[in-house]
Amino acid sequence: MQVIERLFKAGFRPIAIPPYESALCMRKGDCAAVLAAVPNGGIKLLAPPSYLLEGNLSVKLKRGSGEVFVWKKKEVEATPEKLGELESFRRELTEMLDLPPKQ
């Protein structure tokens, strides 16, 4: 519960993402991650954080000389700004998940 409280204080919010309705999905900005409880307390990442397209987790793919985020038939260019936002999200989330609980 302490991890969830820290995530909320940092601006992360829960989001329902099909087909992960039974998992804990957290969003901040245009990025999201699927999380799961760990035995004996804590939370871990189930999959790498993703950029959101139409409220769904995208996949980053190479297209020509660049990269794109894709979900079904929708794709957007993986601009330096979007890649930076995703990296910041990943870094902040993993740092918060690795923090020891406050005593």
C-alpha positions as CSV (number, residue, x, y, z in Angstrom):
1,M,0.0,0.0,0.0
2,Q,2.9,2.3,0.7
3,V,4.2,1.9,-2.9
4,I,0.7,2.9,-4.2
5,E,0.6,5.9,-2.0
6,R,4.1,7.0,-3.2
7,L,3.0,6.5,-6.9
8,F,-0.2,8.6,-6.3
9,K,1.9,11.4,-4.6
10,A,4.2,11.4,-7.7
11,G,1.2,11.9,-10.0
12,F,0.7,8.3,-11.2
13,R,-3.0,7.3,-11.7
14,P,-4.7,4.0,-12.1
15,I,-6.1,3.3,-15.6
16,A,-8.1,0.4,-17.0
17,I,-6.5,-1.1,-20.1
18,P,-8.1,-4.0,-22.0
19,P,-7.2,-6.9,-21.6
20,Y,-5.5,-6.0,-18.3
21,E,-8.5,-5.0,-16.3
22,S,-7.6,-7.4,-13.5
23,A,-4.0,-6.0,-13.2
24,L,-2.9,-2.8,-11.7
25,C,-2.2,-0.4,-14.6
26,M,-0.7,3.0,-13.7
27,R,-0.6,6.0,-16.0
28,K,1.3,9.3,-16.0
29,G,1.1,11.6,-18.9
30,D,0.9,9.6,-22.1
31,C,2.7,6.5,-20.7
32,A,1.5,3.5,-18.7
33,A,2.7,0.3,-17.2
34,V,1.1,-3.0,-16.0
35,L,2.0,-3.8,-12.4
36,A,1.5,-6.8,-10.1
37,A,1.7,-7.4,-6.4
38,V,4.8,-9.3,-5.1
39,P,4.5,-11.9,-2.4
40,N,5.4,-10.5,1.0
41,G,4.5,-6.9,-0.1
42,G,5.6,-4.6,-2.9
43,I,4.9,-4.2,-6.6
44,K,6.7,-5.2,-9.7
45,L,6.5,-4.4,-13.4
46,L,4.8,-7.1,-15.5
47,A,5.9,-5.6,-18.8
48,P,8.0,-2.7,-19.9
49,P,6.3,0.7,-19.7
50,S,4.6,1.8,-23.0
51,Y,3.4,4.9,-24.7
52,L,-0.4,5.1,-24.8
53,L,-2.3,5.3,-28.1
54,E,-6.1,5.7,-27.8
55,G,-5.8,4.5,-24.2
56,N,-4.0,1.3,-25.1
57,L,-0.5,0.1,-24.7
58,S,1.6,0.5,-27.8
59,V,4.6,-1.3,-29.2
60,K,7.7,0.5,-30.5
61,L,8.8,-0.6,-33.9
62,K,11.4,0.4,-36.5
63,R,9.9,2.0,-39.6
64,G,12.3,3.0,-42.3
65,S,14.9,5.2,-40.7
66,G,12.9,5.9,-37.6
67,E,10.7,4.4,-34.9
68,V,6.9,4.5,-34.4
69,F,4.6,3.6,-31.6
70,V,1.9,1.2,-32.9
71,W,-1.5,-0.1,-31.6
72,K,-3.6,-2.0,-34.0
73,K,-3.7,0.2,-37.2
74,K,-2.9,3.4,-35.4
75,E,0.7,4.6,-35.3
76,V,2.5,7.8,-34.3
77,E,6.1,8.8,-34.8
78,A,8.4,8.0,-31.8
79,T,9.7,11.6,-31.6
80,P,12.5,12.5,-29.2
81,E,10.0,14.1,-27.0
82,K,7.8,11.0,-26.8
83,L,10.8,8.8,-26.3
84,G,12.1,11.1,-23.5
85,E,8.7,11.1,-21.8
86,L,8.6,7.3,-21.9
87,E,12.2,7.1,-20.5
88,S,11.4,9.5,-17.7
89,F,8.2,7.5,-16.9
90,R,10.2,4.3,-16.8
91,R,13.0,5.7,-14.7
92,E,10.7,7.3,-12.2
93,L,8.4,4.3,-11.9
94,T,11.3,1.8,-11.4
95,E,13.0,4.0,-8.9
96,M,9.7,4.2,-6.9
97,L,9.1,0.5,-7.1
98,D,12.7,-0.2,-5.8
99,L,12.4,2.1,-2.8
100,P,12.3,0.3,0.5
101,P,9.1,0.8,2.5
102,K,9.2,3.6,5.1
103,Q,9.5,2.3,8.6
